[in-house]
Amino acid sequence: MEHAEEFRKYGHQMVDWISDYFKNIEKYPVKSNLEPGQVFRQIPENPPEKPETADRLLADFEKIILPGMTHWQSPNFYAYFPANSSYPSVLGEMLTAAMGAQCMKWETSPAATELEEAVMNWLRKMTGLPENFTGVIQDGASTATLCAILTAREKYTAFRANHEGMNRQPAMRVYCSAEAHSSVEKAVKIAGIGKDNLVKIPVDEVFSLIPEKLEEAIIRDLQSGYKPLCTVAAMGTTSSTAVDPLEDIGLICSRYSIWLHVDAAFSGSALILPEYRWMLTGIERVDSFVFNPHKWLFTNFDCSAYYVKDTEALINTFKLVPEYLKSQLHEHVNDFSNWGIQLGRRFRALKLWFVLRSFGLNEIQKRLRGHIHFASLLKQWIDLEKNFEILAPVTFNLVCFRFHPEEINNEEDLDRLNETLLKEINRTGKMYLSHTRLAGKYTLRMVVAQTYVEEQHVHKAWKIIYAKSEEMYQNFIKNE
Ligand SMILES: *Cc1c(COP(=O)(O)O)cnc(C)c1O
């Protein structure tokens, strides 16, 4: 494809394909059931020597690739946390790809930097975060959490760790709950702190960090000569969306001068609803905060909003200005490559801008409330069945539950039963659930957060879950 007119022709064809895809998305099996190697074997070992036509590319995309895709935008996708998208987001992404700008500095595309500043301010206002927070877009929450821990490391060593390495530093300690995301562990490993120095604080019966246990651990560590560095509080854990008590944790962190980072990767979007602002109690003692518009704010992957109070510490942690990147203006503008790990940066603010404008605050709130409402209906349906039980509070739109027939009380049998149930449900191709373990129990997770999901989808999903469990139950009775 070498000519603009050829591009125009296939571009139109592609947009038609995408529109049909969205229209017919429920016809595809939600989860790909391919065996390992099935796609790889269909790709020639060597790259083509001669140009191939766009017709062939599209045909092979449909034949080879599509069957190996899991359809994350299906309204029947309830697994993990979503990576939801939307029509305006896809349009924004098309323009980003078209311009293909590398937005490392203000100068390399002023609009990219300034739009990022503006939409990060919009998001800050939408979520009720304090005015002294400044936002930057990162590729993911894992990266944002790593940036927070690195910034804490530098701030509390007067930037010496960056210069001398970690050898002359006392062993640092990082704290999070036993339910915190694995990205915290990854971050302490990368930051040179070591995963042995990540202290996992016990949780209570609703899976929230117990602040007294945090303070005990800090005091113990101080007595042993460690340097308590950072606490990562969860605003919505991955397993069950448990919310850690921010106010109590903040008081403890400021008492011992510890950086407090909040990981709100999924649930942070709920702050757009005033009825969830209770989660911000204590935010004034927070140093940094991350949530993912690419999870539950209709903006396609990747787009993670990272907010930090001390931007100077952040920039001093990452800033490098080699000669070939120097420009006369760089004192007066933001060069976002100095605000994180990546030098080269995609123009991610554009799709977010399209999303926020195209939906508007009211429609965003309506959709988030819809998702939360559908999840509460699901919880009610589950509550009515004596052979099912809810395993965690439903605070947002994630329902954690399991199949638990009265006759079965052995935990291992229940684990096996639910594992099989999950496999059977996903094998139907009509919906996709995932699992976790809560208090040792194999737990089914159903997240209602796909952009265009409706009540009828959730109802249909529950009927599938129920029918599959009935089948298993009848088999179980027969075998007794
Ligand atoms: C999903 C998730 C993450 C990781 O997010 P990425 O953007 O994929 O790095 C971190 N923390 C929590 C609580 C999550 O749910």
The ligand as an SDF file (V2000), in Angstrom:
LIG
                    3D

 15 15  0  0  0  0  0  0  0  0999 V2000
   -5.2430   -3.7320   37.3930 C   0  0  0  0  0  0  0  0  0  0  0  0
   -4.5850   -3.3100   38.6360 C   0  0  0  0  0  0  0  0  0  0  0  0
   -3.2550   -2.9110   38.6280 C   0  0  0  0  0  0  0  0  0  0  0  0
   -2.3690   -3.0140   37.4090 C   0  0  0  0  0  0  0  0  0  0  0  0
   -2.7600   -2.1530   36.4290 O   0  0  0  0  0  0  0  0  0  0  0  0
   -1.9090   -1.9750   35.0780 P   0  0  0  0  0  0  0  0  0  0  0  0
   -2.4280   -0.7010   34.5250 O   0  0  0  0  0  0  0  0  0  0  0  0
   -2.2180   -3.1620   34.2340 O   0  0  0  0  0  0  0  0  0  0  0  0
   -0.4800   -1.9200   35.4410 O   0  0  0  0  0  0  0  0  0  0  0  0
   -2.7230   -2.4140   39.8040 C   0  0  0  0  0  0  0  0  0  0  0  0
   -3.4550   -2.3320   40.9260 N   0  0  0  0  0  0  0  0  0  0  0  0
   -4.7470   -2.7190   40.9780 C   0  0  0  0  0  0  0  0  0  0  0  0
   -5.5160   -2.5830   42.2450 C   0  0  0  0  0  0  0  0  0  0  0  0
   -5.3470   -3.2390   39.8330 C   0  0  0  0  0  0  0  0  0  0  0  0
   -6.6200   -3.6280   39.8810 O   0  0  0  0  0  0  0  0  0  0  0  0
  1  2  1  0
  2  3  1  0
  2 14  2  0
  3  4  1  0
  3 10  2  0
  4  5  1  0
  5  6  1  0
  6  7  2  0
  6  8  1  0
  6  9  1  0
 10 11  1  0
 11 12  2  0
 12 13  1  0
 12 14  1  0
 14 15  1  0
M  END
$$$$
